[in-house]
Amino acid sequence: EGRMNEHMVFNALLITMFALAATTAVALFFVTAPYGRHTRKGWGPTIGERLGWIVMEAPAPLVFAVCFVVGAHSHTLTAWVFLLAWEAHYLHRAFIYPLGLRAIGRQMPMVIAGMGFLFNGLNGYLNGRYLFTFSGGYPASWLKQPRFVVGMALFLMGYIINRQADRTLRHLRPPGDSGYAIPRGGMYRWISCPNYFGEILEWLGWAIATWSLVGLAFFTWTAANLAPRAQSHHLWYREEFEDYPTDRRALLPRLW
């Protein structure tokens, strides 16, 4: 009965995730989330940007790892591959990426860090609990499935694009300089936000590789969150720099 009750809660949370994606997409096209270059006053108390990132992102790798440890179907090779892929992204995003930020003096609203904390905890639970328990397990033969192969190829491609874009941004400025400049090279030749494009591609791959509603929910939310932010970044670049490349799009090369 306990497991049945958890199933009901799980399903309710999954529906909530899809609903969050829809409301997030609409809201963020009208209001840009106030962190990073879009930080502004009027959003309550703030904390340091580095700490804010760690607080926001840390629940995803930690909760997912706990779900793996207590999972009923964590012993398969496929389960280990999913664990490795998830942690490769989130250990970097939660603990390595924030330490590389030129964030001296920059602040993040606590409400943003708090919402990120809650979302990533929810997302880590939904994906981890489903993959390692409620799915009934992914046998080793799943690794030969076309959907796994295609999905994991997209995940790896997105991961590489995301990391390269982050590296380009990190090396834009000399040490001690926290200003902004026009990023160039790689996918920046075509779009303003290849880091977001890469992340959306990662979680599209994840949804296909896991062939699950939780994966689809996460991909949907990622696109709903990052597509409006890419548009905000693109418009910011065009306003900030007179010589910004006119043929560069926001998120999709040659399209948008």
N, C-alpha and C positions, 0 to 999 in steps of 0.2 A: 504493500500500500504506500510506503514511503517513496519508493521509486516511481509509483504511479503519480503521486502528488508532485514529485519533482518534474516529471514529464509535463504535467499541466503548467507548472510555473515556467518551464523551459519554453514551451510553445507560446505562452503569453509574451515572454521576453523576445522571442523571435519575431512575433507580429509587431511588437514595439519597435524593434530594430528597423523593419521595413517602413513603419510609420515615421520614424525619426529621419530616415533617408529622404522621404518625400517632403517633410516640413523643413528639413535642413536646406535642401536644394532651393526651395522657394525663398526662405528667409535670407540665405546668403547672397542671392542675386540682388537683394535690396539693402542688406546691411553687411559690410565686410567685417569679419571677425577681428577684434582689436588686439592683435599680437604681431610681433615682427615689425616690418616696415609700416604696418597699418595701426600700430599702437596709438591710442588717443585717450584723453581724460574722459571721465564720466562713467567709468565701469567699475568703480569701487576700489578697495584696497588692492595693492599690487605686491608681487614678489619678484625676485631676480629672474631674468629670462632663462638662464641655465637651469636653475632649480625648478622653474615652472615646467620646462620640457621634461625633466626627469620625473616630476610628480605626475605629469600627464601620461607619459608613455610607459612607465615602469609596470603598471598592473598587467599590461598585455603579455609580456614574457613570463611574468611571475605566476599569474593565474593559469595560463596555458600549461606551464610546467607542472603545476600542482595537479591539474586535470590529467596530465600524462602519468604522473606518479600513482595516482589513486585509480586510474582508469582500468576497466575490466578487459580492455583489448589493446593494451599498450605494448604487447610482447612481439608484435609482427614487425618485419623489416619496413613495411610501408608506414607504420605508425612512427618509427624512428625517422624516416625521411620527412614526414610532415613536421615532426618536432624540430628537426634541423633547419628546415626551410623557414619556419615561423620565427625561431629564435635567431637565425642569421639576420633577419630583417630587424626584429624588435630589440635585441640586445644592442645592436648598433644604434638604433633610433633612440633608445631610452638612456643609454649610458655613454656611448662614444660620441655620437653626433653633438649632444649638448656641450660637451667639453671642448669641442672644436669651434664653437660659436664665438664671434667677436662681439660678445654681449656685455662688455664692461659698461655698467651704468644703465643698461636697458632693463625695463620692467615688463612684466606680464600681469594682466588682471587676474586676481585669485579665482574669480568666477570662471574664467577660461580654463585655467589649470584644473579646477574642480570638475568642470564638465568633461574635460578630457580624461581625467582620472576615472570618472564613473563610466564613460563610454568604453574605455579600453579594458576596464575590469569586466564589464558586460560582454564585450566582444571576445575577450580571452576565454571567458567561461563558456559562451555559446559554442565557439569553435572547438575548444578543447574537450568539453563534455560530450559533444556530439561525436567527434572523430574517435575518441578513445573509449567511449562507453556506449552511447545511445545508437551509434551506427551499426552495432553488432560486429564491428571490426573490419578492417581492410586487409585481406589476405595478401601474401607476397605476389600472387598472380596479378594483383591490381597494377603493379609496376609496369606490366606489359600492355595494359589497356591503352588504346589510342588516346582516350580522353586524358589519362594521366600524363602520357608522353607529351601531348600538345600543351596541356595546361602547365606542366612543369617547365617546358621550353619557354612559354610566355612569361612565367614567373621569373626565371633566370634572366631573360632578356630585360624585363622591367627592372629587376634588381640592379643589373649592370648600368642601365641608363640612369637610374635614380642616383646611384653612387657616383657616377662620373659627373653628373650635373651638380651634385653637392660639392664635389671636389673643385669643380670650376669656380663655384661661388666662393668657396673658402679661400681660394688663391687669387681672388680678384684684387685684393687690397694688400698693401704692405703691412707688416706687423705694427700694431698700435693704431691703425686707421680703421675707424668703424663706419666710414661713409659708404655710399653705394656707387657702383659703376655699371657699365653695360657689359653683361657676360657675352663671351663669344666662343666659337668653336663647338665641336660636337653637334648635338641637336639644337643648340642655341642658334645655329644658322637658320633654323626654320621656325622655331617656336620660343616663346618667352619663358615657358615653365616645363622644361623636359624632366625636372625632378618630379613634378606632379604627374606628367604623362607616364613616367616609369613606374610610379607607385600604383596608378590606376591599372596599368598593364600587369603588374605583379598580382594584384588581387583578382583581376579577371582570370589570370592563369590559375590562381588558387581555387576559384569557384569551379573551374573546369576540371582541375586535377582531383578535387575532393568530390565533385559531382553532388553537391549538397545544397540545401536551402540556406544553411548558415553561411556557406561560402558565397552564395549569391547575394545574401543580405549584406555581407561585409563589402563586397564589390560595389553594390548599389549605393551604400552609404559613402564609400570612398569617393566614387564619382560625384555624388551629390555634394560632398564637402569640398573637393578639390577643384572641380570644374569652375564654380563661381569664383573661387580664390584665384585661379589662374587668370580669369577675366579681370579681376581687380588688379593683380600684379601687372598685367599687360597694359591696362589703362594708366597705371601709375608710372610705368617706364616711359610711356609715350608723353606723359605730361612733364616728367622730370628731365628728360633728355631730348633736346631738339634734334640731335642727330641719330635718334633711335631708328633702326632699320625699318623702313615702311612695309617691306614685304614679309616681315616676321609676324606669325599668327600667335594666338594666345596658347593653345593647347594641342591642336591638330594641324600638322603641316599642310599648308595650302588651303585649308578648309576653314578653321576657326581659331 
